[in-house]
Amino acid sequence: MEKLVDPVQNSVVIPEHQLSPPPTLLVVDDDPATREGLARMLADAGYRILTADRFERAVDVLKHASPDLLILDVRLGDFNGLQLIATAPRPVRAIVVTGFADAVLERDARNLGAEFLVKPITRAKLLAMIERQVPAPAPTPERRWQRKHLPEALPTTVNRLSGRLLDVSYGGMRLEIDDVPDELPPSLAVALPDSERLIQVDVIWRVRPRARVWQCGAMVAESNDRATSAWRDLVDAV
């Protein structure tokens, strides 16, 4: 499966078990909660997501990637989000989001071919607007194993870095990892809690909620039968 990585932020969300590449959306917002909330919501809907936290980073992303749709706040620090649409190296469909109705901004956005959406944003309204711009992603198959959410995160180490298990299943897990210097590798060695045994996992999706911290979904690699058996015992005990 292709993994699409933001060349600037490396902040990516990839839906699990996608059969064919879905449309790619670039979300640009300088508010971390809004940006990551939109990224997760749209990833859950089946889209591939790139994010940028400011105008300059979004410019760099557009130089290296060709998203199918741009979703951006109209206010990006000292810049107007409409500048990003107007100066993009290639024409890009866009949805401009703002907290205040403004007839002039709306006219300017529509003159650039963009949709205009006033907050608060509802999931149904945003998805309907996106589907008018790009094809809806194909549905993903059901999970093979039910994911169990942990009431409290379980401390672990991941590639010798401090981390936490957030939820688990026979086939995989959701992890949070601290103090990652840069890129998250495609495969990880996760220590089973209260054990020196390691289980190898392959990263399926990833997102960086804050500096040097990664969250990711990972699939248990079929490489170590003893570790896999111990992992299943842990899942059963949850």
Wavefront OBJ file of the C-alpha trace (Angstrom):
o trace
v 0.000 0.000 0.000
v 1.353 3.441 -0.910
v 1.981 5.748 2.047
v 1.710 9.428 1.237
v 4.078 11.539 3.365
v 3.990 15.291 3.748
v 7.559 16.278 2.711
v 7.541 19.243 5.083
v 5.662 18.194 8.224
v 5.507 14.428 7.775
v 2.024 14.733 9.231
v -0.084 12.081 7.589
v -3.254 10.190 8.179
v -3.850 7.091 6.021
v -7.078 5.097 6.295
v -6.471 1.461 7.227
v -7.015 -1.361 4.735
v -7.761 0.930 1.771
v -8.097 -1.145 -1.396
v -7.316 1.627 -3.902
v -5.731 5.053 -3.481
v -8.421 7.488 -2.306
v -8.437 11.226 -3.076
v -5.824 13.251 -1.201
v -6.882 16.328 0.774
v -4.535 19.005 2.112
v -5.824 20.601 5.344
v -4.244 23.971 6.198
v -5.069 25.572 9.540
v -2.872 27.244 12.151
v -5.017 25.985 15.048
v -3.739 22.510 16.078
v -7.065 21.264 17.469
v -8.984 22.297 14.340
v -6.333 20.934 11.995
v -6.009 17.522 13.653
v -9.761 17.253 14.247
v -10.443 17.787 10.543
v -7.632 15.396 9.588
v -9.035 12.572 11.715
v -12.624 13.156 10.638
v -11.699 13.119 6.956
v -9.392 10.111 7.357
v -12.265 8.254 9.009
v -14.326 9.119 5.917
v -11.710 7.336 3.781
v -9.572 10.172 2.396
v -5.793 10.446 2.499
v -4.797 13.553 4.450
v -1.847 15.921 4.361
v -1.683 18.782 6.862
v 0.161 22.077 7.113
v 0.124 24.424 10.093
v 0.967 27.663 8.295
v 1.010 29.332 4.904
v 4.714 28.778 4.193
v 4.518 25.050 4.900
v 1.461 24.703 2.711
v 3.381 26.377 -0.140
v 6.174 23.798 0.245
v 3.688 20.903 0.317
v 2.071 22.120 -2.906
v 5.506 22.200 -4.552
v 6.066 18.502 -3.802
v 2.570 16.996 -3.855
v -0.580 17.306 -5.938
v -3.564 17.046 -3.585
v -6.989 16.630 -5.128
v -8.509 19.249 -2.831
v -7.314 22.008 -0.531
v -9.238 22.799 2.690
v -7.917 25.942 4.323
v -8.699 28.649 6.821
v -8.988 32.113 5.347
v -6.705 33.548 8.056
v -3.216 31.999 8.152
v -1.093 34.264 10.336
v -0.081 37.291 8.297
v -1.428 35.716 5.107
v -4.827 35.400 3.497
v -5.643 31.796 2.606
v -6.871 32.942 -0.801
v -3.252 33.773 -1.660
v -2.439 30.081 -1.397
v -5.045 29.191 -4.022
v -4.029 32.030 -6.331
v -0.289 31.268 -6.172
v -0.412 27.433 -6.188
v 2.027 25.996 -8.774
v -0.840 23.958 -10.261
v -4.592 24.656 -10.272
v -6.196 23.048 -7.217
v -9.804 22.720 -6.096
v -10.380 24.348 -2.723
v -12.799 24.892 0.140
v -12.176 28.099 2.077
v -13.273 28.011 5.724
v -13.885 31.097 7.857
v -15.384 31.941 11.216
v -17.156 35.038 9.899
v -19.490 35.577 6.954
v -17.902 38.087 4.562
v -19.501 38.810 1.201
v -16.284 40.226 -0.274
v -14.176 37.229 0.767
v -16.845 34.846 -0.482
v -16.920 36.603 -3.860
v -13.114 36.510 -4.109
v -13.047 32.804 -3.174
v -15.653 31.917 -5.771
v -13.789 33.962 -8.407
v -10.852 31.632 -7.734
v -13.122 28.615 -8.202
v -13.265 27.767 -4.478
v -16.198 26.846 -2.268
v -16.841 29.035 0.801
v -17.847 27.566 4.166
v -18.648 29.471 7.366
v -17.957 27.846 10.751
v -19.205 25.931 12.667
v -18.581 23.050 10.268
v -20.797 19.994 10.407
v -19.418 16.673 9.216
v -22.324 16.082 6.815
v -22.066 19.532 5.228
v -18.298 19.349 4.770
v -18.372 15.832 3.300
v -21.162 16.802 0.906
v -19.131 19.806 -0.235
v -16.011 17.661 -0.686
v -17.930 15.077 -2.720
v -19.034 17.820 -5.109
v -15.364 18.564 -5.771
v -13.712 15.107 -5.800
v -14.958 11.508 -6.039
v -15.952 9.859 -2.779
v -13.466 7.183 -1.630
v -14.392 3.542 -2.030
v -15.707 1.917 1.164
v -13.169 0.021 3.209
v -13.745 -3.568 4.349
v -14.662 -4.422 7.911
v -11.878 -5.011 10.381
v -10.879 -8.649 10.746
v -10.509 -8.224 14.517
v -12.344 -5.879 16.864
v -10.161 -3.097 18.265
v -10.253 -2.772 22.081
v -9.846 0.725 23.497
v -7.760 0.787 26.678
v -9.285 2.722 29.606
v -5.743 3.806 30.516
v -2.784 3.940 28.168
v -0.241 1.172 28.732
v 3.390 2.381 28.911
v 5.743 0.670 26.492
v 8.886 1.342 24.508
v 8.911 1.633 20.733
v 12.282 1.415 18.999
v 13.729 2.206 22.452
v 11.653 5.392 22.717
v 8.994 6.022 25.360
v 5.497 5.230 24.144
v 1.972 4.206 25.066
v -0.509 1.643 23.786
v -3.874 3.373 23.236
v -5.908 0.487 21.840
v -5.211 -3.086 20.758
v -6.496 -6.010 18.697
v -5.073 -9.376 17.650
v -3.942 -7.843 14.383
v -2.660 -4.450 15.469
v -2.572 -1.484 17.803
v -2.730 2.290 18.081
v 0.398 3.861 19.568
v 1.659 7.211 20.797
v 5.426 7.684 20.720
v 7.446 10.468 22.388
v 10.644 12.245 21.362
v 10.779 11.010 17.772
v 13.577 13.090 16.238
v 12.127 13.236 12.722
v 10.523 10.623 10.475
v 8.626 7.631 11.829
v 10.039 4.444 10.243
v 7.699 2.054 8.404
v 8.368 -0.787 10.860
v 8.621 -0.631 14.644
v 9.718 -2.889 17.485
v 7.194 -2.605 20.344
v 7.974 -3.981 23.797
v 5.178 -5.979 25.364
v 4.238 -4.374 28.715
v 5.926 -6.027 31.722
v 8.075 -8.093 29.383
v 11.393 -7.887 27.539
v 9.782 -9.485 24.499
v 9.457 -7.352 21.359
v 6.790 -7.580 18.691
v 7.414 -6.262 15.196
v 4.690 -4.098 13.637
v 4.223 -2.287 10.313
v 2.913 1.295 10.354
v -0.402 1.676 8.480
v -1.254 5.305 9.239
v 0.446 8.068 11.172
v -0.218 11.587 12.394
v 1.897 14.065 14.376
v -0.385 15.818 16.922
v 2.464 17.950 18.304
v 6.205 18.429 17.931
v 8.298 15.232 18.301
v 5.205 13.146 19.146
v 3.629 10.652 16.756
v 0.441 8.657 16.881
v 0.115 5.727 14.529
v -1.903 2.663 13.698
v 0.224 -0.455 13.223
v -0.318 -4.023 12.046
v 1.370 -6.972 13.756
v 3.962 -8.452 11.407
v 3.893 -12.201 10.903
v 7.494 -12.716 11.929
v 7.657 -14.126 15.449
v 5.157 -16.770 16.527
v 6.118 -16.603 20.219
v 5.795 -12.826 20.363
v 2.502 -12.989 18.458
v 1.138 -15.536 20.930
v 2.183 -13.320 23.864
v 0.552 -10.338 22.153
v -2.732 -12.198 21.792
v -2.587 -13.152 25.468
v -2.240 -9.440 26.292
v -5.228 -8.557 24.085
v -7.328 -11.275 25.736
v -6.472 -9.880 29.166
v -7.734 -6.381 28.308
l 1 2 3 4 5 6 7 8 9 10 11 12 13 14 15 16 17 18 19 20 21 22 23 24 25 26 27 28 29 30 31 32 33 34 35 36 37 38 39 40 41 42 43 44 45 46 47 48 49 50 51 52 53 54 55 56 57 58 59 60 61 62 63 64 65 66 67 68 69 70 71 72 73 74 75 76 77 78 79 80 81 82 83 84 85 86 87 88 89 90 91 92 93 94 95 96 97 98 99 100 101 102 103 104 105 106 107 108 109 110 111 112 113 114 115 116 117 118 119 120 121 122 123 124 125 126 127 128 129 130 131 132 133 134 135 136 137 138 139 140 141 142 143 144 145 146 147 148 149 150 151 152 153 154 155 156 157 158 159 160 161 162 163 164 165 166 167 168 169 170 171 172 173 174 175 176 177 178 179 180 181 182 183 184 185 186 187 188 189 190 191 192 193 194 195 196 197 198 199 200 201 202 203 204 205 206 207 208 209 210 211 212 213 214 215 216 217 218 219 220 221 222 223 224 225 226 227 228 229 230 231 232 233 234 235 236 237 238
